[in-house]
Amino acid sequence: MTKDFDSGGIARVAGRLKGELVLPGDAAYEQSRRVWNGAVDKHPAAIAYCLCISDVVASLCEAREANLPVSVRSGGHNVAGKAVVEGGLVIDLSRMKNRVIDERRRTILSDAGLTLAEFDGATQTLGLATTMGVNGTTGIAGLTLGGGFGKLGRRFGLACDNLIAAEVVTADGQVLRASAGENADLFWGLRGGGGNFGIVTAFEYQLHPIGTEVVSGSIAFPWLRAREAVRLFWNFAVTAPDDLNIDGALFTLDGERMFGISVFHAGPTERARRMLAPLLNGAEKLGAQPRLARLPYRQVQTGGDATFPKGRRYFWRAQFMRDLPDEAIDVLLDHYPRAASSDALMVFQQVGGAIARVPVGATAYVNRDAQFDCFPVAIWDDPAEDAAHAAWVRDVCAALAPFSTGGVYVNNLGDEGPARVRAAYGVNWTRLSELKAAYDPDNVFSGNQNIPAVRL
């Protein structure tokens, strides 16, 4: 697999790196090779912590010289663990943290190593934000390159829809700027095509004024009213205004199964209450007591972090849905109680709104007609239970498949094979394959949800 990386290659990378090279046997290696999902257990040949773009170029070039596979890591939050590569070089961007805000233009130029919490911390000093995920420990790079869901998405579009430009290291070590006016074909592919076309070291985003506080809240329904609650949730959500975000989940609290709705509105409290009135009234009729409050946006953005801490074991399968007929609700309520752990969730993440109004061919991200991303999430700690948790997730997804669009969000893919990767890109697949041939014909960037090159 390698030529001389164990000898001269290591010395050359270490000599050219302004950052740190971590190797097997180093005190930091065990911690450095770990990612968010504790079920991922890969052993790279080396981990290059880059501090600047020259570090990225040097690491990539030396890996190519040594015929060493590479992966790229920003936050390492991908459920499949694509950020680390077995026996290869991890090019780690997590120490690249520069960010510059242009208050007049309402833009931010951000290095790829920022987490969502760090990004929001910078923009919120001016009451600005853009669509940026739902978990504070996620890296902005992988999130944006795969599309980028978030609570502001229905109002402002995906994270990739708010991308203005990107700085990219290509497979041959060139540094390019990609935007609507420069390398526009590459810019198209970066907005949803994952890490297939290069290593993005910096992102420029459009920001939006939202203030520093938002309306957020939750509604919890007892299991006995879950069927009615799911129907209330779905019927309200699919007709909700764009500036509302309504997510749902089956969950277990203190041993009691429940269905919960979370609401988000970045605007005046009274406007939020008026828009939410049908949902709140319906919830009260089902015996639920809605809880709404005006909270700091940054607090809401990190509100789920405790549910998904680094190091636990995670497994899920996702699929998009346009509708939720009664038969699909039957599947949900039948399968959720069979989960192998009380920590398991069945999540409905709302999309639509502004996301759906972008033409399918405008960016690589293609699944714009979906209403919800639906995915069962298994969470556990004991490796001996891996098979049981994975089996539950697969069973639920198989039972829900007849009700799905057939599409899938690339950032929610596990190791599911080429057909599911293709389902993430639909009618954009051929164009993406041609773009891959133009920018990475040798598939140097293969440690991802891979798009193969098609040579014309």
MILUM-576306 format. One record per residue (C-alpha): residue number from 1; residue in one letter; x, y, z. Coordinates in steps of 0.05 Angstrom, whole numbers, plus 5000, padded with zeros to 4 digits. Last residue first. Layout:
<recs>
<NUM,a,<X,Y,Z>>;
...
</recs>
This chain:
<recs>
<456,l,<4683,5218,4566>>;
<455,r,<4718,5195,4629>>;
<454,v,<4671,5180,4687>>;
<453,a,<4703,5190,4755>>;
<452,p,<4673,5154,4814>>;
<451,i,<4633,5192,4867>>;
<450,n,<4652,5168,4936>>;
<449,q,<4617,5178,5001>>;
<448,n,<4685,5196,5029>>;
<447,g,<4756,5169,5035>>;
<446,s,<4764,5168,4959>>;
<445,f,<4797,5236,4950>>;
<444,v,<4856,5212,4909>>;
<443,n,<4806,5186,4859>>;
<442,d,<4857,5184,4801>>;
<441,p,<4814,5230,4757>>;
<440,d,<4807,5282,4813>>;
<439,y,<4789,5350,4783>>;
<438,a,<4764,5335,4712>>;
<437,a,<4743,5263,4723>>;
<436,k,<4706,5283,4787>>;
<435,l,<4669,5336,4748>>;
<434,e,<4647,5284,4698>>;
<433,s,<4621,5240,4755>>;
<432,l,<4585,5300,4785>>;
<431,r,<4551,5316,4718>>;
<430,t,<4528,5244,4712>>;
<429,w,<4501,5242,4784>>;
<428,n,<4461,5307,4783>>;
<427,v,<4396,5270,4766>>;
<426,g,<4398,5232,4832>>;
<425,y,<4453,5256,4878>>;
<424,a,<4441,5222,4945>>;
<423,a,<4412,5161,4910>>;
<422,r,<4481,5151,4878>>;
<421,v,<4511,5145,4947>>;
<420,r,<4457,5094,4963>>;
<419,a,<4475,5053,4902>>;
<418,p,<4549,5057,4917>>;
<417,g,<4546,5021,4984>>;
<416,e,<4515,5032,5052>>;
<415,d,<4574,5051,5095>>;
<414,g,<4536,5105,5132>>;
<413,l,<4499,5161,5098>>;
<412,n,<4471,5220,5138>>;
<411,n,<4516,5273,5107>>;
<410,v,<4495,5247,5038>>;
<409,y,<4422,5262,5051>>;
<408,v,<4382,5205,5020>>;
<407,g,<4333,5197,4962>>;
<406,g,<4284,5140,4950>>;
<405,t,<4226,5187,4963>>;
<404,s,<4206,5147,5024>>;
<403,f,<4140,5111,5040>>;
<402,p,<4159,5043,5013>>;
<401,a,<4225,5048,5051>>;
<400,l,<4194,5054,5120>>;
<399,a,<4196,4979,5135>>;
<398,a,<4267,4973,5109>>;
<397,c,<4288,5033,5150>>;
<396,v,<4259,5004,5214>>;
<395,d,<4291,4937,5203>>;
<394,r,<4359,4967,5187>>;
<393,v,<4358,5009,5251>>;
<392,w,<4339,4949,5294>>;
<391,a,<4392,4906,5262>>;
<390,a,<4446,4958,5275>>;
<389,h,<4428,4960,5349>>;
<388,a,<4429,4885,5357>>;
<387,a,<4494,4877,5319>>;
<386,d,<4532,4929,5360>>;
<385,e,<4511,4902,5428>>;
<384,a,<4579,4870,5445>>;
<383,p,<4611,4938,5431>>;
<382,d,<4577,4965,5494>>;
<381,d,<4563,5040,5493>>;
<380,w,<4495,5054,5460>>;
<379,i,<4459,5102,5414>>;
<378,a,<4414,5078,5356>>;
<377,v,<4384,5132,5313>>;
<376,p,<4323,5120,5268>>;
<375,f,<4322,5168,5209>>;
<374,c,<4272,5212,5172>>;
<373,d,<4294,5272,5132>>;
<372,f,<4231,5312,5122>>;
<371,q,<4191,5350,5069>>;
<370,a,<4231,5327,5008>>;
<369,d,<4231,5364,4942>>;
<368,r,<4302,5391,4946>>;
<367,n,<4339,5325,4942>>;
<366,v,<4393,5349,4893>>;
<365,y,<4454,5378,4927>>;
<364,a,<4504,5387,4870>>;
<363,t,<4479,5459,4861>>;
<362,a,<4434,5497,4813>>;
<361,g,<4409,5433,4779>>;
<360,v,<4352,5420,4828>>;
<359,p,<4329,5492,4825>>;
<358,v,<4329,5527,4893>>;
<357,r,<4257,5535,4918>>;
<356,a,<4258,5471,4959>>;
<355,i,<4312,5496,5007>>;
<354,a,<4274,5561,5017>>;
<353,g,<4217,5521,5049>>;
<352,g,<4231,5447,5051>>;
<351,v,<4270,5413,5107>>;
<350,q,<4245,5386,5173>>;
<349,q,<4285,5334,5212>>;
<348,f,<4241,5275,5234>>;
<347,v,<4280,5232,5284>>;
<346,m,<4266,5164,5313>>;
<345,l,<4309,5159,5375>>;
<344,a,<4345,5105,5414>>;
<343,d,<4369,5120,5485>>;
<342,s,<4321,5068,5513>>;
<341,s,<4364,5015,5479>>;
<340,a,<4352,4955,5434>>;
<339,a,<4294,4988,5399>>;
<338,r,<4232,4945,5394>>;
<337,p,<4187,5000,5422>>;
<336,y,<4204,5042,5360>>;
<335,h,<4182,4989,5310>>;
<334,d,<4106,4987,5318>>;
<333,l,<4097,5062,5329>>;
<332,l,<4139,5079,5269>>;
<331,v,<4108,5027,5223>>;
<330,d,<4037,5047,5242>>;
<329,i,<4056,5119,5227>>;
<328,a,<4077,5096,5157>>;
<327,e,<4009,5063,5147>>;
<326,d,<3974,5127,5168>>;
<325,p,<4008,5164,5111>>;
<324,l,<4070,5206,5122>>;
<323,d,<4087,5247,5060>>;
<322,r,<4147,5275,5024>>;
<321,m,<4199,5231,5058>>;
<320,f,<4275,5229,5054>>;
<319,q,<4315,5170,5079>>;
<318,a,<4365,5159,5134>>;
<317,r,<4401,5100,5166>>;
<316,w,<4431,5104,5235>>;
<315,f,<4486,5078,5280>>;
<314,y,<4521,5111,5339>>;
<313,r,<4569,5088,5394>>;
<312,r,<4586,5137,5448>>;
<311,g,<4653,5173,5444>>;
<310,k,<4632,5244,5430>>;
<309,p,<4566,5266,5461>>;
<308,f,<4501,5263,5423>>;
<307,t,<4445,5277,5472>>;
<306,a,<4487,5328,5509>>;
<305,d,<4500,5366,5444>>;
<304,g,<4426,5374,5429>>;
<303,g,<4419,5444,5457>>;
<302,t,<4481,5470,5422>>;
<301,q,<4444,5512,5371>>;
<300,v,<4390,5531,5421>>;
<299,q,<4443,5561,5468>>;
<298,r,<4476,5598,5411>>;
<297,y,<4409,5629,5391>>;
<296,p,<4399,5656,5461>>;
<295,l,<4330,5638,5486>>;
<294,r,<4259,5666,5484>>;
<293,a,<4215,5612,5513>>;
<292,l,<4162,5563,5493>>;
<291,r,<4137,5504,5532>>;
<290,p,<4076,5467,5505>>;
<289,q,<4034,5429,5555>>;
<288,a,<4008,5365,5525>>;
<287,g,<3939,5337,5540>>;
<286,l,<3919,5321,5469>>;
<285,k,<3874,5383,5466>>;
<284,e,<3934,5423,5490>>;
<283,a,<3975,5398,5431>>;
<282,g,<3921,5418,5381>>;
<281,n,<3919,5489,5410>>;
<280,l,<3995,5494,5406>>;
<279,l,<3998,5469,5335>>;
<278,p,<3942,5515,5310>>;
<277,a,<3972,5574,5348>>;
<276,l,<4043,5566,5322>>;
<275,m,<4039,5623,5271>>;
<274,r,<4008,5670,5322>>;
<273,r,<4057,5648,5376>>;
<272,a,<4117,5660,5330>>;
<271,r,<4092,5730,5312>>;
<270,e,<4084,5746,5385>>;
<269,t,<4154,5724,5401>>;
<268,p,<4188,5766,5348>>;
<267,g,<4235,5729,5300>>;
<266,a,<4282,5671,5293>>;
<265,h,<4230,5616,5302>>;
<264,f,<4244,5545,5326>>;
<263,v,<4198,5489,5348>>;
<262,s,<4213,5420,5377>>;
<261,i,<4160,5366,5377>>;
<260,g,<4164,5305,5421>>;
<259,f,<4134,5236,5420>>;
<258,m,<4140,5195,5483>>;
<257,r,<4164,5129,5512>>;
<256,e,<4170,5129,5588>>;
<255,g,<4232,5099,5622>>;
<254,d,<4255,5165,5650>>;
<253,l,<4250,5196,5581>>;
<252,t,<4245,5155,5517>>;
<251,f,<4243,5184,5447>>;
<250,l,<4201,5189,5384>>;
<249,a,<4223,5252,5349>>;
<248,g,<4196,5314,5314>>;
<247,d,<4224,5377,5281>>;
<246,i,<4187,5441,5265>>;
<245,n,<4225,5501,5236>>;
<244,l,<4185,5564,5227>>;
<243,d,<4208,5621,5182>>;
<242,d,<4184,5584,5121>>;
<241,p,<4112,5585,5142>>;
<240,a,<4082,5518,5164>>;
<239,t,<4040,5477,5115>>;
<238,v,<4080,5412,5119>>;
<237,a,<4093,5423,5193>>;
<236,f,<4020,5427,5215>>;
<235,n,<3997,5362,5183>>;
<234,w,<4060,5326,5205>>;
<233,f,<4058,5347,5278>>;
<232,l,<3984,5335,5286>>;
<231,r,<3991,5265,5255>>;
<230,v,<4050,5249,5301>>;
<229,a,<4010,5273,5361>>;
<228,e,<3949,5232,5344>>;
<227,r,<3991,5169,5339>>;
<226,a,<4031,5187,5402>>;
<225,r,<3971,5198,5447>>;
<224,l,<3983,5135,5489>>;
<223,w,<4058,5148,5486>>;
<222,p,<4052,5213,5524>>;
<221,f,<4064,5277,5485>>;
<220,a,<4121,5326,5495>>;
<219,i,<4120,5396,5465>>;
<218,s,<4185,5434,5459>>;
<217,g,<4209,5506,5454>>;
<216,s,<4248,5559,5418>>;
<215,v,<4237,5632,5402>>;
<214,v,<4302,5665,5382>>;
<213,e,<4353,5710,5414>>;
<212,t,<4418,5740,5386>>;
<211,g,<4391,5781,5329>>;
<210,i,<4371,5749,5263>>;
<209,p,<4412,5789,5213>>;
<208,h,<4435,5744,5156>>;
<207,l,<4504,5720,5135>>;
<206,q,<4530,5700,5067>>;
<205,y,<4588,5652,5072>>;
<204,e,<4661,5648,5052>>;
<203,f,<4694,5581,5064>>;
<202,a,<4767,5563,5075>>;
<201,t,<4810,5500,5070>>;
<200,v,<4767,5460,5022>>;
<199,i,<4805,5396,5005>>;
<198,g,<4788,5374,4935>>;
<197,f,<4736,5346,4888>>;
<196,n,<4702,5289,4925>>;
<195,g,<4695,5319,4994>>;
<194,g,<4620,5323,4992>>;
<193,g,<4583,5339,4928>>;
<192,g,<4532,5385,4962>>;
<191,r,<4557,5454,4942>>;
<190,l,<4627,5434,4924>>;
<189,g,<4604,5410,4856>>;
<188,w,<4576,5478,4834>>;
<187,f,<4639,5514,4858>>;
<186,l,<4680,5465,4817>>;
<185,d,<4641,5483,4754>>;
<184,a,<4645,5557,4771>>;
<183,n,<4721,5557,4771>>;
<182,e,<4718,5631,4785>>;
<181,g,<4655,5674,4775>>;
<180,a,<4603,5636,4816>>;
<179,s,<4658,5618,4865>>;
<178,a,<4717,5571,4871>>;
<177,r,<4786,5596,4889>>;
<176,l,<4841,5548,4871>>;
<175,v,<4904,5521,4906>>;
<174,q,<4939,5468,4864>>;
<173,g,<4965,5405,4897>>;
<172,d,<4948,5356,4842>>;
<171,a,<4886,5331,4878>>;
<170,t,<4859,5401,4887>>;
<169,v,<4869,5447,4947>>;
<168,v,<4807,5491,4951>>;
<167,e,<4790,5560,4976>>;
<166,a,<4715,5570,4975>>;
<165,a,<4665,5623,4953>>;
<164,i,<4596,5651,4967>>;
<163,l,<4566,5593,5006>>;
<162,n,<4495,5609,5030>>;
<161,d,<4464,5554,4988>>;
<160,c,<4517,5507,5016>>;
<159,a,<4492,5520,5087>>;
<158,l,<4422,5503,5062>>;
<157,g,<4368,5555,5048>>;
<156,f,<4353,5620,5084>>;
<155,r,<4284,5611,5115>>;
<154,r,<4275,5536,5111>>;
<153,g,<4348,5527,5128>>;
<152,l,<4350,5568,5191>>;
<151,k,<4343,5508,5237>>;
<150,g,<4399,5472,5202>>;
<149,f,<4415,5425,5144>>;
<148,g,<4482,5431,5108>>;
<147,g,<4491,5408,5036>>;
<146,g,<4545,5354,5039>>;
<145,l,<4602,5404,5030>>;
<144,t,<4572,5450,5083>>;
<143,l,<4568,5398,5139>>;
<142,g,<4636,5368,5122>>;
<141,a,<4669,5436,5128>>;
<140,i,<4630,5468,5185>>;
<139,g,<4654,5416,5235>>;
<138,t,<4602,5387,5283>>;
<137,t,<4613,5400,5357>>;
<136,g,<4555,5450,5363>>;
<135,n,<4502,5403,5337>>;
<134,v,<4443,5428,5296>>;
<133,g,<4474,5450,5230>>;
<132,m,<4494,5518,5204>>;
<131,t,<4444,5559,5165>>;
<130,t,<4470,5630,5170>>;
<129,a,<4478,5677,5228>>;
<128,l,<4485,5750,5248>>;
<127,g,<4472,5787,5314>>;
<126,l,<4540,5820,5310>>;
<125,t,<4575,5779,5364>>;
<124,q,<4531,5724,5338>>;
<123,t,<4575,5713,5277>>;
<122,a,<4637,5692,5317>>;
<121,g,<4602,5647,5368>>;
<120,d,<4561,5616,5313>>;
<119,f,<4625,5594,5278>>;
<118,e,<4656,5568,5342>>;
<117,a,<4593,5529,5359>>;
<116,l,<4589,5501,5289>>;
<115,t,<4660,5476,5293>>;
<114,l,<4716,5514,5258>>;
<113,g,<4772,5477,5223>>;
<112,a,<4753,5498,5152>>;
<111,d,<4778,5569,5159>>;
<110,s,<4723,5622,5157>>;
<109,l,<4711,5682,5113>>;
<108,i,<4646,5714,5139>>;
<107,t,<4597,5757,5103>>;
<106,r,<4547,5811,5121>>;
<105,r,<4573,5859,5067>>;
<104,r,<4582,5916,5117>>;
<103,e,<4600,5872,5175>>;
<102,d,<4656,5836,5138>>;
<101,i,<4672,5780,5187>>;
<100,v,<4740,5747,5189>>;
<99,r,<4753,5676,5215>>;
<98,n,<4816,5638,5229>>;
<97,k,<4810,5569,5261>>;
<96,m,<4856,5520,5225>>;
<95,r,<4869,5472,5283>>;
<94,s,<4814,5424,5261>>;
<93,l,<4842,5416,5191>>;
<92,d,<4867,5344,5198>>;
<91,i,<4897,5310,5137>>;
<90,v,<4891,5237,5159>>;
<89,l,<4943,5195,5124>>;
<88,g,<4930,5122,5109>>;
<87,g,<4930,5054,5143>>;
<86,e,<4855,5056,5157>>;
<85,v,<4827,5124,5138>>;
<84,v,<4796,5175,5186>>;
<83,a,<4745,5229,5169>>;
<82,k,<4699,5177,5137>>;
<81,g,<4676,5155,5206>>;
<80,a,<4609,5129,5182>>;
<79,v,<4571,5175,5230>>;
<78,n,<4607,5237,5205>>;
<77,h,<4626,5282,5263>>;
<76,g,<4701,5285,5251>>;
<75,g,<4701,5360,5260>>;
<74,s,<4749,5378,5204>>;
<73,r,<4780,5314,5178>>;
<72,v,<4805,5296,5110>>;
<71,s,<4823,5225,5089>>;
<70,v,<4883,5201,5050>>;
<69,p,<4908,5137,5018>>;
<68,l,<4984,5131,5014>>;
<67,n,<5019,5122,4947>>;
<66,a,<5082,5151,4980>>;
<65,e,<5085,5209,4931>>;
<64,r,<5011,5219,4938>>;
<63,a,<5017,5224,5014>>;
<62,e,<5075,5272,5006>>;
<61,c,<5034,5317,4961>>;
<60,l,<4973,5317,5006>>;
<59,s,<5013,5333,5069>>;
<58,a,<5051,5389,5035>>;
<57,v,<4989,5420,5005>>;
<56,v,<4952,5418,5072>>;
<55,d,<5011,5446,5110>>;
<54,s,<5016,5502,5058>>;
<53,i,<4943,5518,5072>>;
<52,c,<4955,5532,5145>>;
<51,l,<4958,5500,5214>>;
<50,c,<4953,5427,5193>>;
<49,y,<4949,5369,5242>>;
<48,a,<4977,5311,5201>>;
<47,i,<4953,5244,5227>>;
<46,a,<4995,5183,5210>>;
<45,a,<4989,5110,5188>>;
<44,p,<4915,5112,5205>>;
<43,h,<4884,5061,5253>>;
<42,k,<4809,5058,5249>>;
<41,d,<4759,5043,5305>>;
<40,v,<4692,5077,5290>>;
<39,a,<4639,5054,5340>>;
<38,g,<4658,5113,5385>>;
<37,n,<4626,5161,5335>>;
<36,w,<4656,5230,5347>>;
<35,v,<4725,5212,5321>>;
<34,r,<4785,5176,5350>>;
<33,r,<4853,5174,5316>>;
<32,s,<4879,5232,5356>>;
<31,q,<4862,5202,5424>>;
<30,e,<4901,5139,5411>>;
<29,y,<4958,5176,5376>>;
<28,a,<4973,5229,5428>>;
<27,a,<5026,5191,5466>>;
<26,d,<5060,5172,5401>>;
<25,g,<5063,5097,5385>>;
<24,p,<5027,5104,5320>>;
<23,l,<5045,5173,5291>>;
<22,v,<5022,5245,5302>>;
<21,l,<5049,5299,5256>>;
<20,e,<5041,5369,5284>>;
<19,g,<5033,5437,5250>>;
<18,k,<5084,5476,5211>>;
<17,l,<5093,5414,5168>>;
<16,r,<5149,5410,5117>>;
<15,g,<5199,5371,5159>>;
<14,a,<5147,5326,5189>>;
<13,v,<5120,5309,5120>>;
<12,r,<5191,5295,5093>>;
<11,a,<5211,5253,5153>>;
<10,i,<5148,5211,5149>>;
<9,g,<5159,5199,5075>>;
<8,g,<5232,5181,5084>>;
<7,s,<5219,5122,5129>>;
<6,d,<5149,5094,5140>>;
<5,f,<5124,5131,5079>>;
<4,d,<5170,5094,5034>>;
<3,k,<5127,5058,4983>>;
<2,t,<5058,5048,5014>>;
<1,m,<5000,5000,5000>>;
</recs>
